[in-house]
Amino acid sequence: MDLRIFTEPQQGATYDQLLRVARAAEALGYGAFFRSDHYLTMGGDGQPGPTDAWITLAGLARDTTTIRLGTLLTAATFRLPGPLAIAVAEVDAMSGGRIELGLGAGWYAEEHTAYGLPFPSVHERFDRLEEQLEIITGLWDTPDGELFSFAGNHYQLSESPALPKPVQRPHPPVIVGGTGLRRTPALAVRYADEYNVPFGSIPDTEAAFRRVREACAAAGRSVEPLYSAAQTVCCGVSQSEVKRRAAAIGRDLEQMRGEGLAGTPDEIVDKIGRLAAAGVRRIYLQVLDLSDLDHLQLVADKVMPQL
């Protein structure tokens, strides 16, 4: 089981705070440092404010050395696909080939209105996401010296040189996430190297994986995407320490026990085992208290060796 650290900087974090967490995750042997891509807090005052995901990852690409980096998930409503393909390819080169792109339709209406971003209907957002995935992977996969064109309902590209190319070939891993019943599995089949279910129960996670497996079989895709999950983590060596960490992030402990990874190391290992039985092969540990590096150390010392 691959354990990755997943942060939510829109709740309020500076680049230096994120760098400390990323470097700690790298030193402790976590598989990757990921961050959300949001511009507005989801509770609290959000001080000192959000940081831009791809500017952050560009900095981390130079300020770390081995850990993989990525987004879970960049919203297709935030950026045009051509410039996004350029940015991700550039950051991939800056990192020496350690970047992964999670791309989703976008869902948080308030952050769009807060920062002047258009927020179309769900149907149109998924249409745009589908076109973006085709464009971004198409640009990256175009052979050197050839041109890329695309004529969609929302985006049109004419004779693009499709540069720069990312370091990773054929391209950085693409992550598709969510629990949509129809379009999400279809997009995962066509474009995903990894399919992620965020904050789902074990039955719901297993059902989402089954929909993607069935869509892969129907489309004739023989190699399925890697299946992953995102879960909030709250670990402690004692119940009092678990309660303290839950209180620090303003979460109900009993709810977290059912919906996340909360408890002692052994309790968390047991939950991870049940997630593994449901098909999970990678877990993004949502860490909400970015000042508590001892939390990362505890999971690395007491949970990771048992996996």
N, C-alpha and C positions, 0 to 999 in steps of 0.2 A: 504494500500500500504506500503510495507516494503522498506525503503530507506537504502541503503548501500553505504559506501565510497569505491571508487576504485582508486588506485594510479598507476602511471607509473614510477617506480624508475629507469628504464633504462635511463631516461632522465637526471639522475644525482641526487642522494640522498644518504645520509648516513643512517645507521641504526637508529641513534639518531633522525634524522628528521622524519623517518617513525614512530618511537615510539611516538613522540609528536603528530602526526596526529592520530595514533591509539588510544592513550589515550584520546585525545579530542573527537574523534568519540564515544568512550565508554561513556564518561561523558555526552555527549549531547544526548544519546539515539538512535544512529544509530544502525541498525540491525547487521552490520558486517563491518569489515575492510578487504578489499581484495587488492591484488596487482597483477600486471602483472608478467609474467615470461619471461623476455627477458634479453639478455646480451649486446645489442648494442643500442645506442641512435638512435632516428628517427628524427634527426634534432638537431642542436646545438653541442657543444663540449662534452656534457655528463658528464662534471666534477661534482663530483670527481670520477665518474664511476658507474657501476651497482652494485647491491647487489644481492646475490643469494636468490631466492624466499623461498626455504625451510629452509635455515639457518635463514633468517629473521623471518619466521613464528615460528621457534623453539624459537627464542628469545622473540617474542611477546607472545608466549604461556605462558611464565613465567613472563613477564613484564606487562601483562594485566590480568583481572580477569573474566570478563563476556562477552565481545564482541566476536562474532564468527569471524573466520579467514579463509582465503582461497586464492586460485589462480584463475585467470580468464585470460588466461588459461595456465596451464603448457603444454609445448610442448612434445609430445611423442618422438621426436627426441633427447631430452636432456638427458634422463635417461632410464636405463633398468627397465622393469616393476617389477621384483622381489625386487631390492633395493628400488624402489620408494614406493612399498607397505609397506615395512618395515619403511621407513622414515615417511610416512604419518601416519601410525599407531602409531609410537613413538611420533610424534608431537601431535597427537590427545590425547594420554595419558598425555603428558606434559601440555596440555591446559585444562585437565579435560573434554574432549569431546566436543570441540568447533570448530573442523576443518572440512573444506569442500574441496573437490578436484575437480577443474575444469581441464579437460584434453582435449587437442586438437591435431590436426595433425602436427602443426608447419607450418609456412608460410614465415618467414623472412629469406631469403637466406643469406643476408649479415652477419647476426650475426653468422650463422653457419660457413661461411668461415673465419670470423674474429677470431673465437675461436676454429677452428679445428674440427667442428662437421660435420658428414656426413649429406648430404641434398639430399635424394633420390627424385624420381619423385612424383608427387601428388598421383598417384595411389598407389605407395608403401607406402607413408606416411599414407594414410588412411588404408591400410592393416595392417600396424604396429599399428596404433591407435586402430583398432578393436581388435587385439590380446592383446594389453596392457590392454584394458578395461576388456576383459574376464579374463586375468590373475590376475589383481589386485583385482577385485571383487571376483574371484574364491578363491584366497588366503585368503581373509578376511572372506569369507562365509564358508570355510571348517570347519566342526565341530572339536572341540578340540580332539586331539588324533588320528585324521585321517590325511592322506597324500594327497597332491595335485600334480597332474602331468598334463602336457600340451604339446602337440606336434603340433606346428604350422609351418608355412613357415619361420617365422623370429625368433621365440623364442621357446625354448624347456625347460621344467622343469620336473625333475624326482624325485618323492617321496619327495617333499618338506614338511617339518613339518608345513608350513603355519603359521609361527609365526614371530613377535608378532601379537596378535589381537588388533584392535583398541578398544577404550573405547566405542564408539557409536556402537550400534547394530541395524540392522545387520552389518552396516558399516557406515563410514562417507558419507554424501550426495555426490553424483557424479553429476557434471555439464557437460553437453555437449553443445557446442555452435557453431554458424556459420549459414550460409544461403545456404549451399549446397542443391541441389534439390533432390538428391536420397540417398546418403550414410549417410549424416548427420541425416535426419529423421530416417533412419533405426537404426543408433547407438543410437539416443535418445530414441527410443522405447525400445530397448533391455537393456540399461544401465542407462539412465538418471533419477535422481530424480528431476532434474531441467534442462530446456532447455532455453538457452540464445541467444538473437539476439543482436549483438554488433553494435551500432551506425547506426541503420537503420531508414529509414523514417517510418511513421506510416503505409502506405500501404504495404511496403516491410516487416515490422515486422508482420503485420497481415497475410500476405501470408505465411511467414515462419511458423507461428504457425499453420496455416491451414494444411500445409503439414505434420506436426508432428501429428496433430489430425487424419488426414486421415490414416497415417501409423499406429497409435495406433489402430484405428478401424479395419484395415485390419489384424493386428497381433493378435487381440483379447485382447489387453491390456485395461482393464477397468478403471484403475486409471491413468490418464495422468500425465506427469511431470508438475511441477510448471513452469509457463511461466514468463520469466524475460527479461529485456532489459538493455543494458549499454548505457548511454547518457552522453556526456560532459556537465558539469553544469557551468553556469556563471550567478550568481544572484547578484542583487544590489537593494537598496531601491530607487534609482533614475536612470535615463538613463545615467547620467554621471558616476555613480559608475559601472554600467554594462559595459560601454565602457572602463573604466579604467581596470576592471578585464579582459576583452577580450584582451586588448593591452598587459597586463602583461604576458599572455600566448601565445601571437603572433597569435591569431586567428581572422578571419574576423567575425565581430559581426553579420552581416546579414546572413552569411552562417550558423553560429551557431544557429540563431533563427529558421532556417528551419530544421537543422539536429540534434540539441541538445536541451538542456534546458537552454535558455538564456533569460534574461529579469528580470522584477520585480518579487517579490514573487507571486503576483496574476497571472502574465503571465505564470509563471512556473507551478503553480497549474492548470491552464487551460490546458496546454500541457500534464501534467500528467493525467488529466481527460480523454483526448483523447487517451492517451496510454492505460489507464485502459479499455476504451471501446473497444480497439483492442485486449484485452486479457492479458495485462501485469499485473502481480501481485507483481512484485519486480523490483526495479530499482537500478542499480549500478551507482552512481553519479561519473563520472570520474573527479577527482580533480587534476589539473595540477600544480597549484601554492601551493606547500606544506608549504610555509611560511605563507600563508594567513589563519590562523585559524579563523579569524573573518568571513570568508566566510562560514565555517562550522556552526558557531554560528548563522549566519543570516538564513540559510536554516532550521536549527533546530527550531529557534524561530518563523519564519514567514511562512514557507512552511509546515513543518511536522504537526503542529497542525490542518491544514486545510484538511489533508488527512484521 
